[in-house]
Amino acid sequence: MDDKTLSELIALTRLYPGAPRKVKEVLEHYGSAHEALGHSELPNTEEALRAGEKEVEFVHRHRVRTWFYQDDAYPTRLRQCSDCPVLLYTSGHVEMDGGHMLSIVGTRAATEGGKELTRRIVLELAAAVPDLTIVSGLAYGIDVAAHRAAIETGIPTLIVPAHGLDRIYPSVHRPVAVAALEHGGIVTEYPSGTTPLQGNFVARNRIVAGLSDAVLVVESKARGGALITASMANDYDREVLAVPGRPSDMCSEGCNRLIRDNKAHLVGSAEDILSVLMWSETPQRAHAVQTSLVEMSMSLSETGRRLLELLRTAPDGIHINNIVMETGLSYQDVAAELMTMELESLVRSLPGGVYRTLC
């Protein structure tokens, strides 16, 4: 992309701040940022163009890479999200289409136990999944613990800040950010000069959710950014995982609620995560497991075989209410049979009452 086209795209995003869907509509309508700016009735167009030219200078001076959502190189997972950023700015050795991507989020007021569990999970996952990348937001607590663990074990980690690449927030985490640049990088939709305003943190959470295959929540209070990220991940059809805690632990209220409401898988270890995401299977082992599951399915009851046959028609899963409607069976019979099948690892329950076959 040439500098003029880039500066015009940046200008257009500045005219519609925080509205990527609107920018995409404008681009689709006019065909290009150049045409859109020429026909735009918005005020401050000239000011936006000057800001775009200045940002291009910043990009060149600091060796920032830009990613346009219509480019082939734009991260595949993120592009699947309708509200993905029009432009991304990255610094470091960024690979956003890694083989296995996991976002880890949680409360800023994390306990020492929560931070140590985060570290242990990352180290164990890294040993089992060589192409793992950890994504988070560099915040205090669980976020920075996840980044530090990734750096410790030598796997890539992506930082998604709520500001431009001309600063690091919180500044105390600058050493972590610098270390991350060696084997990962920083990814943001915000141009330089953007400060970490509160609304930016909510918006950046969709990037944290959208970049990854799954989101792991380790400690979350009843309200907070981690729960917003988990909700976005569910909307994007990503797997959500949560570590439970005692009912009396304030830092576990959010996680317990996600699990209770069937919006997250209950996990307590790296092994649980590998199992839920099916990341631990080699092709040979996966084939053997698949063969075993098929053999087990042959011994199901007539009701179980009916459910399995129905689920096989929908690889992405079917809601239990739709299963009841399709089969004409009672809700109680369907729920009981699905529970049996899940215990035998023939089906998996997904957030929101959806079930998917594993064979």
C-alpha positions as CSV (number, residue, x, y, z in Angstrom):
1,M,0.0,0.0,0.0
2,D,1.4,3.4,-1.0
3,D,1.8,6.2,1.5
4,K,-1.0,8.3,0.0
5,T,-3.6,5.5,0.2
6,L,-2.5,4.6,3.8
7,S,-2.8,8.3,4.9
8,E,-6.3,8.5,3.4
9,L,-7.4,5.3,5.2
10,I,-6.0,6.6,8.5
11,A,-7.8,9.9,7.9
12,L,-11.1,8.1,7.3
13,T,-10.8,6.0,10.5
14,R,-10.2,9.3,12.4
15,L,-13.4,10.7,11.0
16,Y,-15.3,7.7,12.3
17,P,-13.6,7.0,15.6
18,G,-14.6,3.7,17.2
19,A,-16.9,2.8,14.3
20,P,-15.2,0.2,12.2
21,R,-18.4,-1.1,10.7
22,K,-19.3,2.4,9.5
23,V,-15.9,2.9,7.9
24,K,-16.3,-0.4,6.1
25,E,-19.8,0.7,4.9
26,V,-18.3,4.0,3.6
27,L,-15.4,2.2,1.8
28,E,-17.9,-0.3,0.2
29,H,-20.1,2.5,-0.9
30,Y,-17.4,4.8,-2.4
31,G,-14.9,2.1,-3.4
32,S,-11.9,3.8,-1.7
33,A,-10.9,6.1,1.1
34,H,-9.8,8.7,-1.5
35,E,-13.3,8.8,-3.1
36,A,-15.0,8.8,0.3
37,L,-13.0,11.7,1.5
38,G,-13.7,13.6,-1.7
39,H,-17.5,13.2,-1.2
40,S,-17.6,13.4,2.6
41,E,-19.7,16.1,4.2
42,L,-18.0,15.5,7.5
43,P,-16.3,18.4,9.1
44,N,-12.5,18.5,9.7
45,T,-11.6,16.4,6.7
46,E,-8.5,18.4,6.0
47,E,-7.4,18.1,9.6
48,A,-7.9,14.3,9.4
49,L,-5.8,14.1,6.2
50,R,-3.0,16.1,7.9
51,A,-3.2,13.7,10.8
52,G,-3.1,10.7,8.4
53,E,0.1,12.1,6.7
54,K,1.7,12.6,10.1
55,E,0.8,9.1,11.1
56,V,2.5,7.7,8.0
57,E,5.6,9.5,9.0
58,F,5.4,7.9,12.4
59,V,4.9,4.5,10.8
60,H,8.1,4.8,8.7
61,R,10.2,6.4,11.5
62,H,9.4,3.6,14.0
63,R,9.2,0.7,11.5
64,V,5.5,0.1,12.3
65,R,3.7,-2.4,10.1
66,T,0.1,-1.7,9.1
67,W,-2.6,-4.2,8.2
68,F,-5.7,-3.3,6.2
69,Y,-8.7,-5.6,6.8
70,Q,-9.1,-6.3,3.0
71,D,-5.5,-7.4,2.6
72,D,-4.7,-11.1,2.4
73,A,-2.1,-10.7,5.2
74,Y,-4.7,-9.5,7.7
75,P,-5.1,-12.0,10.6
76,T,-7.6,-14.6,9.5
77,R,-9.3,-15.2,12.8
78,L,-9.8,-11.5,13.5
79,R,-11.2,-10.8,10.0
80,Q,-14.0,-13.3,10.7
81,C,-15.3,-10.8,13.3
82,S,-17.7,-8.2,11.7
83,D,-16.4,-5.4,13.9
84,C,-12.7,-6.1,13.3
85,P,-10.5,-3.0,13.0
86,V,-10.1,-1.5,9.6
87,L,-6.5,-0.9,10.3
88,L,-4.0,-2.5,12.7
89,Y,-0.6,-1.1,13.7
90,T,2.0,-3.6,14.9
91,S,5.5,-3.5,16.3
92,G,7.9,-6.4,16.8
93,H,8.0,-9.8,15.3
94,V,4.3,-10.2,15.0
95,E,2.7,-13.5,13.7
96,M,-1.1,-13.2,14.2
97,D,-2.0,-16.3,12.3
98,G,-0.1,-18.7,14.5
99,G,-1.1,-22.4,14.7
100,H,-2.5,-22.2,18.3
101,M,-3.6,-18.9,19.7
102,L,-4.8,-18.5,23.3
103,S,-5.9,-15.3,25.0
104,I,-5.6,-15.2,28.8
105,V,-7.4,-12.5,30.8
106,G,-8.4,-11.8,34.3
107,T,-8.7,-9.4,37.1
108,R,-6.1,-6.6,37.7
109,A,-6.3,-7.4,41.4
110,A,-5.2,-10.9,41.0
111,T,-4.1,-13.1,43.9
112,E,-0.6,-14.6,44.1
113,G,-2.2,-18.0,43.6
114,G,-4.0,-16.8,40.4
115,K,-0.8,-15.4,39.0
116,E,1.1,-18.6,39.8
117,L,-1.6,-20.7,38.3
118,T,-1.4,-18.6,35.1
119,R,2.3,-19.1,34.9
120,R,2.1,-22.8,35.4
121,I,-0.6,-23.2,32.8
122,V,1.4,-21.2,30.2
123,L,4.6,-23.2,30.9
124,E,2.8,-26.5,30.6
125,L,0.9,-25.6,27.5
126,A,4.0,-24.3,25.9
127,A,5.7,-27.7,26.5
128,A,2.7,-29.5,24.9
129,V,2.0,-27.1,22.0
130,P,5.2,-25.9,20.3
131,D,3.4,-23.3,18.1
132,L,1.5,-21.7,20.9
133,T,1.0,-17.9,21.1
134,I,-0.3,-16.1,24.2
135,V,-2.4,-13.0,23.7
136,S,-3.4,-10.5,26.4
137,G,-3.6,-6.8,27.3
138,L,-0.6,-6.0,29.5
139,A,-2.8,-4.9,32.4
140,Y,-1.9,-5.5,36.0
141,G,-2.6,-8.9,37.5
142,I,-3.4,-11.9,35.2
143,D,-2.6,-10.1,31.9
144,V,1.0,-9.3,32.7
145,A,1.4,-12.7,34.4
146,A,0.5,-14.4,31.2
147,H,2.9,-12.3,29.1
148,R,5.7,-12.9,31.6
149,A,5.2,-16.6,31.6
150,A,5.3,-16.7,27.8
151,I,8.5,-14.7,27.8
152,E,9.9,-17.0,30.4
153,T,9.3,-20.1,28.3
154,G,10.3,-18.5,25.0
155,I,7.0,-18.6,23.2
156,P,5.5,-15.6,21.3
157,T,3.2,-13.3,23.1
158,L,1.1,-10.5,21.6
159,I,0.2,-7.4,23.6
160,V,-3.0,-5.6,22.7
161,P,-3.0,-2.1,24.3
162,A,-5.7,0.5,24.5
163,H,-3.5,3.2,23.0
164,G,-1.1,4.0,20.2
165,L,2.4,2.6,19.7
166,D,4.1,5.8,21.0
167,R,3.6,4.8,24.7
168,I,3.3,1.8,27.0
169,Y,0.6,1.7,29.7
170,P,1.0,0.9,32.5
171,S,4.5,2.3,32.1
172,V,5.8,0.0,34.9
173,H,5.3,-2.9,32.4
174,R,7.6,-1.4,29.8
175,P,10.3,-4.1,30.4
176,V,7.7,-6.8,29.7
177,A,6.7,-5.0,26.5
178,V,10.3,-4.7,25.3
179,A,10.9,-8.4,26.0
180,A,7.7,-9.3,24.1
181,L,9.0,-7.5,21.0
182,E,11.7,-10.1,20.6
183,H,9.4,-13.1,20.1
184,G,6.0,-11.5,19.6
185,G,4.9,-7.9,19.5
186,I,2.3,-5.2,20.1
187,V,-0.9,-5.0,18.2
188,T,-3.3,-2.0,18.3
189,E,-5.9,-0.3,16.2
190,Y,-5.0,3.1,17.7
191,P,-2.7,5.6,15.9
192,S,0.1,7.3,17.8
193,G,-1.0,10.0,20.2
194,T,-4.1,8.0,21.3
195,T,-4.2,7.9,25.1
196,P,-5.6,4.9,27.1
197,L,-9.1,6.2,27.7
198,Q,-11.6,3.9,29.4
199,G,-13.7,3.3,26.3
200,N,-10.5,2.1,24.5
201,F,-10.0,-0.8,26.9
202,V,-13.5,-2.1,26.1
203,A,-12.9,-1.8,22.4
204,R,-9.5,-3.4,22.4
205,N,-11.0,-6.5,24.2
206,R,-12.6,-7.5,21.0
207,I,-9.2,-7.8,19.4
208,V,-8.0,-9.9,22.3
209,A,-11.0,-12.2,21.8
210,G,-10.9,-12.2,18.0
211,L,-7.2,-13.0,17.5
212,S,-7.4,-16.3,19.3
213,D,-8.9,-19.8,19.2
214,A,-10.0,-19.5,22.8
215,V,-10.1,-17.2,25.8
216,L,-9.1,-18.4,29.2
217,V,-10.3,-16.4,32.2
218,V,-8.2,-16.8,35.4
219,E,-9.8,-14.9,38.3
220,S,-12.5,-12.4,37.6
221,K,-14.6,-10.3,39.9
222,A,-18.4,-10.1,39.4
223,R,-17.8,-7.2,36.9
224,G,-14.8,-6.3,34.8
225,G,-13.0,-6.3,31.5
226,A,-12.3,-10.1,31.5
227,L,-16.0,-10.8,31.5
228,I,-16.5,-8.4,28.6
229,T,-13.7,-10.2,26.7
230,A,-15.4,-13.6,27.5
231,S,-18.7,-12.3,26.2
232,M,-17.2,-11.1,23.0
233,A,-15.4,-14.4,22.5
234,N,-18.8,-16.2,22.9
235,D,-20.2,-13.9,20.3
236,Y,-17.3,-14.7,17.9
237,D,-17.9,-18.4,18.4
238,R,-14.6,-18.9,20.3
239,E,-14.2,-21.3,23.1
240,V,-14.3,-19.7,26.5
241,L,-12.5,-21.4,29.5
242,A,-12.7,-20.4,33.1
243,V,-10.9,-21.4,36.3
244,P,-13.4,-21.9,39.1
245,G,-12.9,-20.8,42.7
246,R,-14.6,-20.9,46.1
247,P,-18.0,-19.2,46.2
248,S,-16.6,-16.9,48.9
249,D,-13.6,-15.7,46.8
250,M,-14.4,-12.3,45.2
251,C,-11.8,-12.9,42.5
252,S,-13.7,-16.0,41.4
253,E,-17.2,-14.6,41.2
254,G,-17.0,-13.9,37.5
255,C,-15.4,-17.2,36.6
256,N,-18.0,-19.1,38.6
257,R,-20.8,-17.2,37.0
258,L,-19.5,-18.0,33.5
259,I,-19.3,-21.7,34.3
260,R,-22.7,-21.7,36.1
261,D,-24.4,-20.0,33.1
262,N,-22.8,-22.5,30.7
263,K,-20.8,-19.7,29.0
264,A,-17.4,-21.2,29.7
265,H,-15.8,-24.6,30.1
266,L,-14.6,-25.4,33.6
267,V,-10.8,-25.9,33.6
268,G,-8.2,-26.1,36.3
269,S,-5.0,-27.1,34.5
270,A,-3.2,-27.1,31.2
271,E,-4.3,-30.7,30.8
272,D,-7.9,-29.6,31.0
273,I,-7.4,-26.9,28.4
274,L,-5.6,-29.4,26.0
275,S,-8.5,-31.7,26.4
276,V,-11.3,-29.1,25.8
277,L,-9.5,-27.6,22.8
278,M,-8.3,-31.0,21.5
279,W,-4.8,-29.5,21.1
280,S,-2.9,-32.5,22.5
281,E,-3.7,-35.1,19.8
282,T,-1.1,-36.1,17.2
283,P,-2.7,-37.1,13.8
284,Q,-2.1,-40.8,14.6
285,R,-3.5,-40.6,18.1
286,A,-6.4,-38.5,16.9
287,H,-7.2,-41.2,14.3
288,A,-7.1,-43.9,17.0
289,V,-9.3,-41.9,19.3
290,Q,-11.8,-41.2,16.5
291,T,-12.0,-45.0,15.7
292,S,-12.6,-45.8,19.3
293,L,-15.4,-43.2,19.5
294,V,-17.1,-44.6,16.5
295,E,-16.9,-48.1,18.0
296,M,-18.4,-46.7,21.3
297,S,-21.2,-45.0,19.4
298,M,-22.3,-48.4,18.1
299,S,-23.2,-49.5,21.6
300,L,-25.5,-46.5,22.3
301,S,-29.2,-46.8,23.0
302,E,-31.6,-46.2,20.1
303,T,-32.2,-42.6,21.5
304,G,-28.4,-42.0,21.7
305,R,-27.9,-43.1,18.1
306,R,-30.7,-40.8,16.9
307,L,-29.1,-37.9,18.7
308,L,-25.7,-38.7,17.3
309,E,-27.0,-39.0,13.8
310,L,-28.7,-35.6,14.1
311,L,-25.6,-34.0,15.6
312,R,-23.4,-35.3,12.8
313,T,-25.5,-33.2,10.3
314,A,-24.3,-30.0,12.1
315,P,-20.5,-29.9,12.7
316,D,-20.8,-26.6,14.5
317,G,-23.4,-28.0,17.0
318,I,-27.1,-27.8,17.7
319,H,-28.9,-26.1,20.6
320,I,-30.6,-28.6,22.9
321,N,-34.0,-26.9,22.3
322,N,-33.6,-27.6,18.6
323,I,-32.6,-31.2,19.3
324,V,-35.9,-31.6,21.2
325,M,-37.9,-30.1,18.4
326,E,-36.2,-32.2,15.7
327,T,-36.5,-35.5,17.5
328,G,-39.8,-35.1,19.2
329,L,-38.3,-36.4,22.4
330,S,-38.9,-34.9,25.8
331,Y,-36.4,-32.3,27.1
332,Q,-35.6,-34.6,30.1
333,D,-34.8,-37.6,27.9
334,V,-32.6,-35.6,25.6
335,A,-30.7,-33.9,28.4
336,A,-30.1,-37.3,30.2
337,E,-28.9,-39.0,27.0
338,L,-26.6,-36.1,26.1
339,M,-25.1,-36.2,29.6
340,T,-24.4,-39.9,29.1
341,M,-22.8,-39.3,25.7
342,E,-20.7,-36.4,27.1
343,L,-19.4,-38.6,29.9
344,E,-18.4,-41.1,27.2
345,S,-16.7,-38.3,25.3
346,L,-19.0,-38.8,22.3
347,V,-20.3,-35.2,22.4
348,R,-19.2,-31.9,23.9
349,S,-21.3,-29.3,25.5
350,L,-20.6,-25.8,24.3
351,P,-21.5,-22.5,25.9
352,G,-25.1,-21.5,25.5
353,G,-26.7,-25.0,25.5
354,V,-25.2,-26.1,22.2
355,Y,-23.9,-29.7,21.7
356,R,-21.5,-30.9,19.1
357,T,-20.5,-34.5,18.1
358,L,-16.9,-35.6,18.6
359,C,-17.2,-38.6,16.2
